[in-house]
């Protein structure tokens, strides 16, 4: 079971569940006063792919079909893994990965250069 604390940016000692560092940054702390649900901002697949503002610029490049499937997460998520969406969805996940882990971008570029 999930153990979430009462603050939106704090998760109680659960290794597999953590708060989003981007959304819980001190620059965003003013948002704590807004009337959002009491649950913390948990960094999970749905948060990263659908709501985290750090990846908004990547989501805006997606087709309307991909965006609507992401927004209707529970109902249309399987659509992302079918043709013709799978290629665009995989590209989005890859761009988010490289944005989130910039050191990996250098490893990817170096390994592809070495394979030439």
Protein Blocks (a to p, Z undefined) as FASTA:
>chain_A
ZZddfbfkbcehifkbccdfklmgfklmmmmmpccdfbdcdddfklmmmmmmklmmmmmm
pcfklmmmmmmmmmmmmmmmpcfklmmmmmmmmmmmmmmmmmlmmmmmmmmmmmZZ
